[in-house]
C-alpha cells in the first residue's frame, strides 16, 4: 500500500510557487516533491486548508465540516486529496522522513576540544564559572583546553590572570589567556598572513570604542583560535550546572518556528535552589548532537520524530551534501539575558498563560526577569533562535562570525546562519544552563514602551541581512556570504537618502507586523486580563506614533553611544564595516588555521 492510500499516513500542502494561469487555473510547483501542475483555483483553495499534517481521512472530514457538507461528501473529497497526494501536491510525512533516514552523509561527530569564555572586568564571576567547568572536566576525565578572551582593563586583566593561575595549580588544566596586548599581536599577524587590511581585523577582534560592548569580538577570537575543532562557548557569569525543563519530550523535534522554546517564570532564589547542585557533563550534552547528521540524530531517538513545525525551507537544506548539526545550545535558567527594560510582550500559548496567571506573577516576571527558558525536547531548527551564552560550535567547517561591536551579537549570528548557510542546522538541547547574572539589572515598575519598541543595532542589522535573502543564486555558502557582504557594503556606502529609505522600509514593515501580532493577541484573548491588555495597547500606540518619527530609523544603542547628531552617519558606517568584515571572514579563518599550525596557539599559556 503506498503513502497516498494508507490511512495512517499524514500529508500536508506544499507549494513553493503559485501563479495564476488563466481560465480559472493556477500553476503550482513544489520544490520538495518536484511537482509542477495546473489545477483549478477551487482545488487550490481546498489544498490551502491542508497546511498541517493529518491523515487524508482527517483532512476530508474537517474540510467537509468547514464547508457545511454532509458525511456523504467525505469520500469524494478524500479521493480528490488522494489524487493530489499521488501527484506530490500533498507532501507525505513518511517520504520526507525517508529522505533523511536514507541520507548517505558520514557521521562527523567528535569530542569538544576547547572551552571558550569571553570576559570583561568580572574576575569573581570568571572564577566561579571556570571552577565549575574544571570540576566537570576532572570528574569526566576530559582534557579540554580552556581559552579566556579577555577585554578587561589593566587592573582586571591582572586579577583574571591570578584566577587562571590558581585554577591551573588546583586542576592542572591547559589554559590560554588572550588579553588586549595579545589581541593586538594576533591582529598584526592575521593581517599579514591573510592580506586583509589591519583596520578590518582590528574591528573583528578588538574594536576600540569607548564605552562600547565588544563581546562579539571576544567570541570571534575564540572562533579563530579553535578553527578545525569543536568548541563550547559559555558566558563568564554562568556555571556548569543544568536542569531539564519542567516538561520534557523524548521525541526529536524538527522546527522552523522563530522561537521553539518554552518559558517558565520564577524567582532568583527558586532558580538558584534548582541549579546549585545540578551538576552536569555539559560537554556530553552538546556532543550528543554536535557534528552529527540528521539521520544519526534520528537514530538516537529511535526515529521518533515530530516534523509538524518544520517548513519547506527546513527540508530543502537536506539537498546539501553537508547536512549536519553545526550549532548546539542549551536553554537558560536564571537571569533572562534580555536587554534592560525589554518586557515580555510577544508571548503566546502556554507561555502567555503562565505569564498572566496573576498580576503579581506578571509584574514580577517583567521586573525580575528570572526565567527557565528552553526547548521541551531536542529541537533541530534552521537557525531561527540562538542562546549565545551556552553555545556548542562545530568549527571544522565555515561558521558565521559574530558582530564584533554592540550587544545582540548572537542575534546577528543566528540570522547569518539562517539566511546564508546551507545544509546545516541548530540543535536546541532540552537542558537549562544556570545563568547567575553578573548584577541585577534595573527594571522599572512600569514599561517604557517608547524605549522598548526602539530597535537596537543588532536587530536592525539582522533585518538588513534578511533583506538580502533570495538575492543570490549561489549555492556555495562562502559565495553566498560574499554576496551578502557586498549587499551590506552597498547599503552602507551608497547615498545617504537611499540608506535612509532602506531603514524606513525596514522599520515600517517590522512595525506593521508587530502591530498585527499585538492586535491579534488582544482579539484572541478578548483584552483580558486587563493589566496585560493595557501594556499591549500602550505598545500599539507607541508603534503607531513611531511610524512618522524619523528618530526610530536610528537604533537606540547607537544614539546612546554616539549622540543624536552623529548617529545616522555612524550607523551607516557600521553597516558597511560589518559587510567588509563578513567579506574577509573566510580569509581570516584560513590565515588563523595556518598561524595556529605553526605556532599552536594564539593566547599566552598559563
N, C-alpha and C positions, 0 to 999 in steps of 0.2 A: 504493500500500500504506500503510495507516495505522499509527500508532505501536503499536497493540495487537497487530498481526500481524507486524511487522518483527522478524526475529531479531536484528538489530543494535541495536535499541532497548533501553535499560535502564530498569528500573522498580523502585520500592520502595513499601512500605506507608506510608500516611499517614492517620491518623485523629486529628482534634483532639478529638473526643468519642466516648466508648464507654460505653454503658449497657445493662444487662440489660433485655430487653423481654418476657420470659415465653415459655413453650412452647419453650425451647431456642433462642430468637432473641436477637440483640443489635442495638442501634441503633448505627450507625457514621456519623459525619459528618466530612468533610474540609473545612476552611476553604479550602484551596488549590484543590481541584477543584470545590467546591460540592456534592459528592455527599452525599446523605443516604439511607440504605438500611437495611433489616432483613435480616440474613443469619444462618444457623445458627452456633451457637457453635463447631462444629468447623471451619468455614471461617475464622472469626476467628483460631483457633489457627494455621491454615495461614498466614494473612496476617502474623501477628506474627513469623513466622520469615523474613519478607522485608523486614527493616529496612534492608538495604544495597542500593544499586543493583546490578542484574545483569540480564542478558537473561532472558526468560521461559524459554528452554531451560535456562539455568544454574540458575535458581530451581527448576525442576521436577526436574532431575536431583539437585540437592542435597537437596531435600525428600524424594524417594523413598529416597535413600540413608540419610538420618537416620531415616526411619520403617521401614527394613528392607523396602521394597517393591522388587520386581523392575523390570527395564527396561521390561516391558510396560505398567507403570502410568504411565510418564513422560508419554506423550502425553495421557492423560486428565487428569493434574494440570496439564499445560501449558494445556489447553483451559479448565480452570476458572480458572487465573490470567489467561488472555487475556480472559475474560469480566469478571473483576474490574478489569482494566486499562481495558476499554472503559467501565465504569461510573465510573471515576475513583478507585476504592479503591487501586489501584496507580498511583502517580504516574509519569508519563513524564518522564524526564530531558530529552528533546528539547523537550517543551512548556514545562517550567519555564524553559529557556534562551530559548525563543522569546518568553516573557513579557518577558524583559529586553531581548532584541535589538530587539523591536518597541516598546520604550518611547519615548514621544514627548517626554520631558523635554529641555530645552535644555542644551547644553554650557555650563557656567558656569565653566570653568577660567580662571585668571588668574595673574598673577605675584605672588610674595610681596613685600609692601611693607615688612614690619617684621621685624627680628631682635630678639627679646626675651631678656634674660639676667637671671634673678633671682640676687641675690648677697648675701652677708653675711660681712664680715670676711675676705675672701680676695683681696686685691689682686693677688698673684702669679698665682694661677690665673686670675683675671679677665683679666689682661694677656695670658696665653698663649692663652686662649680667643678673645679679641677679635682678636688679631693674626692668628690662623689664619683666621678668617672674613673679616677685612678683606682678606687676601691673595686669598681666593677671589673676593670682590666685585671687586677690581681686575682679576684675571685674566679674569673673565667680563663685565666692563663693566657690572656691576649697580649701580643706585643704590637702596640699601635703607637705611631709617632704623634705626639701632641705638638700642634703648631699654634702659637698665640700671635695673632696680628694685632699690634698694639699702637694706637694713635694717641696715647696719653701724653700729657705734658711731662717735663723732665722729672719732676718730683714723683709723679705716679709711675713713670717708667721704672725708676729705681725700686719703688715699692713692689711693682709687679715682678721685677727680676728676682727680688727676695722671695716672693711667693713661689716662683718657679724653682729656685734653688732649694727651697725647703721641700717641695714636692719631689724633686729629684733625689734628695738624700733619703726621704722616707719611703718612696715607692720604687726608685730606680728606673723611672720612665725615661724614654727618649724624648727630649723636649727641644723645640726650636722656638726662638723668640725673634719676631720681626718688628723692630721698633722704627721710629722715624728715620734715623740715620741709615739703618739697613735698607729701608724702603728707597731712600734716595739713591743708594748704590744699585739696587735692583732696577730702578728706573733707568739709570745710566746704561747698565749692561744690556737691558732688554731693548733699549732704543738702538744701540749699536748693532746688536745681533739681528734684530728684525728689520731695521731700516725705517721704523715708524718714528715720526717726529717726537722728540722728548716731551713736548708740551702735551701731546695726546696720552703718552704713557704716564706722565705725572698726573693728569686728570683721572686716568683709570685707576691708579694705585695710591695716590696721596694728594688729592686736590687741596690746595691751600686757600681756604675761605674762612675768614674769621667768624667764629660762632656757628658755623655750619656743621650739620651732622654728616659724617662721611663713612658710615658703617658699610655701605656697599663697596667702597674702595678696599676696606679690610677683607671683605668676602672675595673680591677679585684676587687679592694677594694669595688667599688660601686656595683658590682655584688654580692659579698658575703654579703654586708650589706643589700641587698634587696631580698635575697632568699625567694621565696614564694609570691612575689608581682610583679606588673608591674612597670617598671622604664623607665623614659626618660632621656637619657644621652645627654648632649649638651656641646659643646666646650665653654671655657671661653671667647673667642673673637667672640661670636655670640650673637644675640639678638632674642627676642621673636617677630619677625617680619617675615611675609611670604607673598609671592605673587604667584599667579598662573603663570605657564609658558605662553609664548606668544600665544600658540595654545593648547587648551585643548580638550581632547576627553571624552565624557560621558561614553564610553564603559569601561568595565573591561577588562584588557588585561592579558593573560597568556603568559609567555615568558621564553625561555631558552637562549636567546641571552646573550653573555658575557656582553654587555653594552646596555641595553634597554633604556638608557637615550638619550635625545636630548640636543643640546648645542647651545646657542646664545652668541655672543661675544659683550662686551660692555665696557664702561669706568667706573672707580670708582665713578665718580660724577653721572653718569646716574643710576647706580645701587642704590646708596645712595638715590637719589631722589625718586626712586620707592619704596624703602623699609622703609624709615624712619618713615612714618606714616601708614605702612601696618600692623596694629595690628591684631593679630591672636590668637585664642584659640588653641595653639599648642598641648595641651593635647588632645583636642577633635579630632583634625586631626588624631592623632595616634590611639585613642581609637575606631575610626570608624571601624578599621580592626584588631587591635592587639588582639590576642587570639581567633579570630573567625574562624570557619570552612570555607572552600572554598565555600560550599553551601550557607552559610549565606552571604558571601561577594557577591556572585552572586545575591542573592535576593535583596541586597541593590542597585543593578544595573538593576533590573527588568529582570535578566537573559540575559542581553545584553552583550555578551562576545565574544572577539576575541581570538582564540587559534592558529592562524596561525604560531606564533613564538614559540610555545611550542613543545618540542621534546618528545620522548618516556619516557625518564627518569623523566620528569615532572609528567606524568600520573602514572608511576609506584610507585611514592611516595604515591599515594592515597590508595595503598594496606594496609598502616599502619592504625591502629586504632586511631592514634593521629593526623590525618591531621588537620592542622590549620596554621594560620599566626602567627609565633613566633617572627618575627622581622619586624619592620616598619622603614622606613627612608624617610626623605624629600630630595629634591634636594638642590642645593646651589645657592645663588645669592651673588656675591661679589668675594672675593679672592678665587681662584680655589682650594687651598689646595694642589696643586701638588708640588712635591719637587722642590727645587731651580734648575733652569736650564733645567727642563723637558719640552720639546716642545710639541705642538700639531702636531703630525705627523700621527698617526693612526686614521684618521677620514675619514668618507665616507658619501655618500648620501648628504642630505641637510646640515648636519653639515659642511662637507667639502666645499660646495658651499658658505656658509656664511663666512667661514674662508678665502677663497681665492678670495673673491669678488673684492678686490683690494690689491695692495702691501701694502698700508698704513694700511688697515684692518688686513692683515696677520701679518705684523711686530708688529703692536700694540697689537694684541692678544698674540703673543709669548712673548712679553716683559712685558705687564701689567698683564696678566693672570687674568683679570676680566671677569667673565662669569656668565651666567644664565644657569645652567645645571640641568636637571631632567627629569622625566617621563612626557609625554604629558597627560597620563591618569593613573589611578591607575593600577599599573603593578605588578602582583604577579609572582614571579620567584622562582627558586630553589636555591637561594643563590649565584647568579653569580656576583653581584656587591654590595658594601656596602659604603654608605656615612656615615662614622663614626661620623661626627661632630653633627648630629641630629638624634638620634637613639632610637627608642622605642623597649623595650625588655620584652617579657613575661617570667619572671624569676621564674615562678611557676614550670616549668619542666627544666630538664638539658639543658643548653645552652652552647655554646662554650666559653672558656675563651679567653682573648686577649694575644697576645705575649707581655710579660711584658717590654721588653727592645728593643730599636731601633724603628725608625719610620716605619709606614706602618702596625700598629697593626690591623687596620680594614681589610686590605688585607688578613692577615692570618685568621682572624675571619671568613670572608665570605668563604674562601677556606675550612676551617674545616667544616663549616655548609654544604656546597655543597657536600663534599666527604663523610662525616660520618653520618650526621643527617638524619633521615628517617621520612617521613610523615609531615615535617614542611617546611614552606615557608617564604620568604621575601615578603613584600609589599612595593613597591616604590610609594610614595604619589605624586600626581600632584601639589605639592607646593614647592616653593623655599625659604628656610630659609636664613635669612640675616647673612652672614659671613663677619664681618667687617675686619678681619685680624689684628693681633696684630701689625704688622710692615710690611712695604713694602719690599718684597724680591728683592734682587739684581739679575736681569736677563739681561744678555748681549745682545748687538745688534745682535750678531751672535750666532749660535747654536754650542756648543762644542759637536760634535757628539760622540767623544770617551767617554766622560763622560755620555752623555745621554743614550747610549746603555748599560752601565755597570749596571748589576743587583744590587739592594740593598738586604740586608739580608732578609727582609720580602718577597720579590719576590722569592728569592731562596728557602726559607722555604716553601712557598706556592707551588712551583713546586715539592718539595720533598713530600709534603703531597698528591699532585695529583698522584705521582708515586705509592703511597700506594693503590689508588683506585682499587677495584676489587680483592685485595689480601685476603680479609676476606669474609667468607660466613655468618658471624654472622649478624642477623637481628636487634638485640637489639642495640640501639645507644651506650649505655655505653660500651658494649663489643667491638663494632667497634672502639670506642675511645681508648680503652686499646690496641687493636691490632695495631692501627696507632701509638700510643705512643711507643710501643715496636719496631715498624719498624724504627722510628726516633732514638731510643736508639741504635738499631743495627747499623745503618749508622754511628752514632756519636761516637761509641766506638770500631768499627771494625778497621782493619788495615788501615793505612793512605792511602796506594795505592788504596784500594777499595773505600775509601771516595772520593779520587780524581777522580776515574773512574766514580762514580755516578755524581759528579759535571760536569765532561766532557760531559757525555751523556745529562744531563740537558741543558748545555749551547749550545751544538751543535744542539739539537732538537729545542730549543727556537729560536736560531739564524736563522736556516734554515727556520722556519715558518715565522719569521719576514721579511726575505729577500723575500720570496714568496709573502707575502702581499704587500710589497712596490713595487716590480716589477709588480705585477698585477695592482696596482693602477696607476703606470706610463703608463702601456699599455692601461688601460681603458680610461684614460684621455689624451692619446697621448702626454704625457710630458708637459702639459700645465695647468696652467700658468708656465712660466719659473722659477720664483722665488720660487715657491712651488717645482717644479721638482728638482731644484738644491739641496734643503735640503734633499729630498728623496734619491737622488743619493749619497749625502755625507754620509747619514746613511747606505746605502747599502755597500759603500766602507769600512766604519768603521766596520760593521758587518763581512765583508769578512776577514779583517785583524785580527779581534779578534779570528777567528776560530783556529788559530795556536799560539795565545798568552796566555800562562798559567795564566797571571795575571787576566784575566777575569773570572777565576774559583773562585776567591775570591770576595765577594761583596764589592762594593765601600765604603760603610759606615763602614765596618769592618776595611778596610785598613786605612781609615781616623782616626779612633778612636784608633787603636792598633798598627799601623805601619805595613809595609810590612813583616818584619821578623817574627812576631808572629801571623800574620793574619790568616794563614791557620789553625793553631792549635786552635786558639780561635774560629774560625768559626765552626770547628768540635766539640769542647766542647759545644758550644752554641746550636747546633742541638740536642746533647744528653741531654743537660739540659732542653731544651724545651720539649723533649719527656718525661723526668721524671716528669716534671710539669703536662703535659697532663694526665699522668697515675694517678696522685694524685688528679686531679681536682674534680672528684665526691666525694671523701672522704672529701675534703676541704669544698665543698658545704654543705654536711651533718653536718660537725662539726660547720660550721658557723650558720646553722639553729638552732642547739642546743644551741650555745652560745647566740644567739640573743633571743631565747626563755627564757633563764634565765636572761640575762642582758638587754634585749630590744634594745640595740644599741651598735654599735662599736665605734662611734665617740663621741667626747665631745659635750654636749648640750650647745648651745649658749643661 
